[in-house]
Amino acid sequence: MATLLLVHHTPTASVQALAEAVTAGAHDPAIERVEVVVRPALEARADDVLAADAYVLGTPANFGYMSGALKHFFDTIFLEAGGALADDGSAAGGGDGPARRSKPYGLWIHGRYDTTGAVRAVQSIVGALGWTQAAPVLEILGDVGEPQRAAAYELGATLAAHLSA
């Protein structure tokens, strides 16, 4: 059975609604043989990452960046999960070992005004982890209504279906 890890930081009702929709999509009844593991960003560990076959990440955009909780998650798991750093300390594309296999990921970000910096930051880190984007980034600005929840459901279902194939 494949494992999909959903790591999120959901400090508001809007962001929580998106996380719930992504989770529901990952549990779509048409998708079989996928275990969905949901972890708040401050509770997720490298063991969770190493045990997973794909990831869905969710965060609010705070001051043009991902949430501090999601950044803490990356800081905590980066090297153990196969992240690679260049000599100057920046993210590098190298890295070896079984932890550093190309694994699919999806990303959703909610912001009030702009999500650009948050998307760029997350993509830089997951690139250094060797993960591969498996669905378009879901960027949501403003209020979360039914269309946004439906898009979040679709993101969760897409990543889970990718694993069940």
DOZAVEX-90921 format. One record per residue (C-alpha): residue number from 0; x, y, z. Coordinates in nm, 3 decimals, padded with zeros to 5 digits. Example, Ala and Ser with C-alpha at 12.3 -4.5 7.8 and 13.67 -1.06 7.14 Angstrom:
2
pt i: 0&X: 01.230&Y: -00.450&Z: 00.780 .
pt i: 1&X: 01.367&Y: -00.106&Z: 00.714 .
***
This chain:
165
pt i: 0&X: 00.000&Y: 00.000&Z: 00.000 .
pt i: 1&X: 00.132&Y: 00.345&Z: -00.091 .
pt i: 2&X: 00.140&Y: 00.629&Z: 00.162 .
pt i: 3&X: 00.042&Y: 00.990&Z: 00.098 .
pt i: 4&X: 00.163&Y: 01.234&Z: 00.363 .
pt i: 5&X: -00.034&Y: 01.557&Z: 00.407 .
pt i: 6&X: 00.166&Y: 01.819&Z: 00.601 .
pt i: 7&X: -00.019&Y: 02.140&Z: 00.680 .
pt i: 8&X: -00.035&Y: 02.449&Z: 00.893 .
pt i: 9&X: -00.395&Y: 02.559&Z: 00.942 .
pt i: 10&X: -00.419&Y: 02.854&Z: 01.182 .
pt i: 11&X: -00.746&Y: 02.992&Z: 01.041 .
pt i: 12&X: -01.087&Y: 02.855&Z: 00.947 .
pt i: 13&X: -01.021&Y: 02.924&Z: 00.578 .
pt i: 14&X: -00.696&Y: 02.732&Z: 00.574 .
pt i: 15&X: -00.849&Y: 02.452&Z: 00.782 .
pt i: 16&X: -01.132&Y: 02.421&Z: 00.528 .
pt i: 17&X: -00.875&Y: 02.373&Z: 00.251 .
pt i: 18&X: -00.687&Y: 02.108&Z: 00.451 .
pt i: 19&X: -01.012&Y: 01.921&Z: 00.513 .
pt i: 20&X: -01.099&Y: 01.933&Z: 00.142 .
pt i: 21&X: -00.753&Y: 01.806&Z: 00.040 .
pt i: 22&X: -00.783&Y: 01.524&Z: 00.292 .
pt i: 23&X: -01.132&Y: 01.434&Z: 00.170 .
pt i: 24&X: -01.004&Y: 01.425&Z: -00.188 .
pt i: 25&X: -00.719&Y: 01.197&Z: -00.090 .
pt i: 26&X: -00.979&Y: 00.964&Z: 00.065 .
pt i: 27&X: -01.202&Y: 00.967&Z: -00.247 .
pt i: 28&X: -01.385&Y: 00.631&Z: -00.256 .
pt i: 29&X: -01.269&Y: 00.564&Z: -00.613 .
pt i: 30&X: -00.905&Y: 00.561&Z: -00.501 .
pt i: 31&X: -00.775&Y: 00.235&Z: -00.359 .
pt i: 32&X: -00.455&Y: 00.114&Z: -00.195 .
pt i: 33&X: -00.345&Y: 00.451&Z: -00.058 .
pt i: 34&X: -00.298&Y: 00.523&Z: 00.309 .
pt i: 35&X: -00.336&Y: 00.892&Z: 00.391 .
pt i: 36&X: -00.134&Y: 01.023&Z: 00.685 .
pt i: 37&X: -00.219&Y: 01.376&Z: 00.802 .
pt i: 38&X: 00.029&Y: 01.568&Z: 01.015 .
pt i: 39&X: 00.030&Y: 01.926&Z: 01.138 .
pt i: 40&X: 00.357&Y: 02.085&Z: 01.027 .
pt i: 41&X: 00.482&Y: 02.116&Z: 01.385 .
pt i: 42&X: 00.427&Y: 01.744&Z: 01.446 .
pt i: 43&X: 00.555&Y: 01.591&Z: 01.121 .
pt i: 44&X: 00.894&Y: 01.422&Z: 01.143 .
pt i: 45&X: 01.157&Y: 01.289&Z: 00.907 .
pt i: 46&X: 01.030&Y: 00.934&Z: 00.970 .
pt i: 47&X: 00.691&Y: 01.042&Z: 00.830 .
pt i: 48&X: 00.862&Y: 01.181&Z: 00.520 .
pt i: 49&X: 01.080&Y: 00.875&Z: 00.470 .
pt i: 50&X: 00.780&Y: 00.641&Z: 00.503 .
pt i: 51&X: 00.571&Y: 00.831&Z: 00.248 .
pt i: 52&X: 00.555&Y: 00.782&Z: -00.126 .
pt i: 53&X: 00.412&Y: 01.126&Z: -00.204 .
pt i: 54&X: 00.330&Y: 01.451&Z: -00.026 .
pt i: 55&X: 00.073&Y: 01.726&Z: -00.016 .
pt i: 56&X: 00.186&Y: 02.044&Z: 00.157 .
pt i: 57&X: -00.043&Y: 02.324&Z: 00.274 .
pt i: 58&X: 00.030&Y: 02.663&Z: 00.424 .
pt i: 59&X: -00.094&Y: 03.016&Z: 00.452 .
pt i: 60&X: 00.120&Y: 03.285&Z: 00.291 .
pt i: 61&X: 00.251&Y: 03.504&Z: 00.573 .
pt i: 62&X: 00.431&Y: 03.826&Z: 00.484 .
pt i: 63&X: 00.516&Y: 03.684&Z: 00.143 .
pt i: 64&X: 00.649&Y: 03.353&Z: 00.276 .
pt i: 65&X: 00.529&Y: 03.012&Z: 00.387 .
pt i: 66&X: 00.417&Y: 02.984&Z: 00.749 .
pt i: 67&X: 00.681&Y: 02.953&Z: 01.017 .
pt i: 68&X: 00.537&Y: 02.612&Z: 01.104 .
pt i: 69&X: 00.593&Y: 02.472&Z: 00.753 .
pt i: 70&X: 00.942&Y: 02.626&Z: 00.745 .
pt i: 71&X: 01.014&Y: 02.456&Z: 01.079 .
pt i: 72&X: 00.899&Y: 02.126&Z: 00.927 .
pt i: 73&X: 01.145&Y: 02.166&Z: 00.640 .
pt i: 74&X: 01.425&Y: 02.274&Z: 00.875 .
pt i: 75&X: 01.362&Y: 01.966&Z: 01.090 .
pt i: 76&X: 01.349&Y: 01.702&Z: 00.815 .
pt i: 77&X: 01.567&Y: 01.847&Z: 00.539 .
pt i: 78&X: 01.898&Y: 01.662&Z: 00.571 .
pt i: 79&X: 01.757&Y: 01.335&Z: 00.706 .
pt i: 80&X: 01.500&Y: 01.326&Z: 00.423 .
pt i: 81&X: 01.771&Y: 01.359&Z: 00.159 .
pt i: 82&X: 01.797&Y: 01.734&Z: 00.111 .
pt i: 83&X: 02.120&Y: 01.857&Z: -00.038 .
pt i: 84&X: 02.306&Y: 02.181&Z: 00.027 .
pt i: 85&X: 02.571&Y: 02.351&Z: -00.185 .
pt i: 86&X: 02.901&Y: 02.462&Z: -00.032 .
pt i: 87&X: 02.759&Y: 02.809&Z: 00.025 .
pt i: 88&X: 02.465&Y: 02.666&Z: 00.225 .
pt i: 89&X: 02.204&Y: 02.716&Z: -00.047 .
pt i: 90&X: 01.980&Y: 02.436&Z: -00.170 .
pt i: 91&X: 02.155&Y: 02.207&Z: -00.417 .
pt i: 92&X: 02.025&Y: 01.952&Z: -00.662 .
pt i: 93&X: 02.265&Y: 01.677&Z: -00.550 .
pt i: 94&X: 02.229&Y: 01.431&Z: -00.268 .
pt i: 95&X: 02.233&Y: 01.054&Z: -00.257 .
pt i: 96&X: 02.081&Y: 00.762&Z: -00.081 .
pt i: 97&X: 01.745&Y: 00.590&Z: -00.055 .
pt i: 98&X: 01.587&Y: 00.890&Z: 00.117 .
pt i: 99&X: 01.648&Y: 01.102&Z: -00.193 .
pt i: 100&X: 01.422&Y: 00.944&Z: -00.452 .
pt i: 101&X: 01.210&Y: 01.155&Z: -00.679 .
pt i: 102&X: 00.874&Y: 01.157&Z: -00.505 .
pt i: 103&X: 00.563&Y: 01.342&Z: -00.622 .
pt i: 104&X: 00.424&Y: 01.636&Z: -00.430 .
pt i: 105&X: 00.137&Y: 01.880&Z: -00.445 .
pt i: 106&X: 00.111&Y: 02.222&Z: -00.282 .
pt i: 107&X: -00.170&Y: 02.453&Z: -00.177 .
pt i: 108&X: -00.123&Y: 02.802&Z: -00.040 .
pt i: 109&X: -00.381&Y: 03.046&Z: 00.089 .
pt i: 110&X: -00.311&Y: 03.418&Z: 00.105 .
pt i: 111&X: -00.503&Y: 03.738&Z: 00.142 .
pt i: 112&X: -00.308&Y: 03.936&Z: -00.118 .
pt i: 113&X: -00.013&Y: 03.742&Z: -00.262 .
pt i: 114&X: 00.127&Y: 03.390&Z: -00.256 .
pt i: 115&X: 00.422&Y: 03.435&Z: -00.494 .
pt i: 116&X: 00.703&Y: 03.435&Z: -00.237 .
pt i: 117&X: 00.556&Y: 03.144&Z: -00.044 .
pt i: 118&X: 00.526&Y: 02.932&Z: -00.360 .
pt i: 119&X: 00.882&Y: 03.016&Z: -00.465 .
pt i: 120&X: 01.021&Y: 02.929&Z: -00.120 .
pt i: 121&X: 00.845&Y: 02.593&Z: -00.096 .
pt i: 122&X: 00.940&Y: 02.498&Z: -00.452 .
pt i: 123&X: 01.303&Y: 02.580&Z: -00.382 .
pt i: 124&X: 01.311&Y: 02.354&Z: -00.078 .
pt i: 125&X: 01.126&Y: 02.060&Z: -00.233 .
pt i: 126&X: 01.353&Y: 02.088&Z: -00.535 .
pt i: 127&X: 01.652&Y: 02.045&Z: -00.305 .
pt i: 128&X: 01.476&Y: 01.740&Z: -00.159 .
pt i: 129&X: 01.446&Y: 01.591&Z: -00.506 .
pt i: 130&X: 01.065&Y: 01.585&Z: -00.508 .
pt i: 131&X: 00.873&Y: 01.626&Z: -00.833 .
pt i: 132&X: 00.568&Y: 01.847&Z: -00.875 .
pt i: 133&X: 00.276&Y: 01.619&Z: -00.966 .
pt i: 134&X: -00.003&Y: 01.877&Z: -00.989 .
pt i: 135&X: -00.028&Y: 02.251&Z: -01.046 .
pt i: 136&X: 00.016&Y: 02.460&Z: -00.732 .
pt i: 137&X: -00.320&Y: 02.557&Z: -00.588 .
pt i: 138&X: -00.292&Y: 02.926&Z: -00.501 .
pt i: 139&X: -00.598&Y: 03.072&Z: -00.333 .
pt i: 140&X: -00.642&Y: 03.439&Z: -00.257 .
pt i: 141&X: -00.912&Y: 03.579&Z: -00.032 .
pt i: 142&X: -01.221&Y: 03.397&Z: 00.084 .
pt i: 143&X: -01.254&Y: 03.020&Z: 00.060 .
pt i: 144&X: -01.580&Y: 02.912&Z: -00.096 .
pt i: 145&X: -01.709&Y: 02.603&Z: -00.270 .
pt i: 146&X: -01.495&Y: 02.646&Z: -00.587 .
pt i: 147&X: -01.178&Y: 02.668&Z: -00.377 .
pt i: 148&X: -01.276&Y: 02.369&Z: -00.166 .
pt i: 149&X: -01.350&Y: 02.173&Z: -00.485 .
pt i: 150&X: -01.006&Y: 02.259&Z: -00.623 .
pt i: 151&X: -00.846&Y: 02.149&Z: -00.295 .
pt i: 152&X: -01.042&Y: 01.821&Z: -00.309 .
pt i: 153&X: -00.914&Y: 01.770&Z: -00.663 .
pt i: 154&X: -00.555&Y: 01.828&Z: -00.550 .
pt i: 155&X: -00.582&Y: 01.564&Z: -00.278 .
pt i: 156&X: -00.749&Y: 01.319&Z: -00.515 .
pt i: 157&X: -00.488&Y: 01.380&Z: -00.785 .
pt i: 158&X: -00.196&Y: 01.297&Z: -00.557 .
pt i: 159&X: -00.370&Y: 00.990&Z: -00.414 .
pt i: 160&X: -00.468&Y: 00.869&Z: -00.762 .
pt i: 161&X: -00.108&Y: 00.914&Z: -00.873 .
pt i: 162&X: -00.009&Y: 00.662&Z: -00.607 .
pt i: 163&X: -00.288&Y: 00.414&Z: -00.673 .
pt i: 164&X: -00.202&Y: 00.377&Z: -01.041 .
***
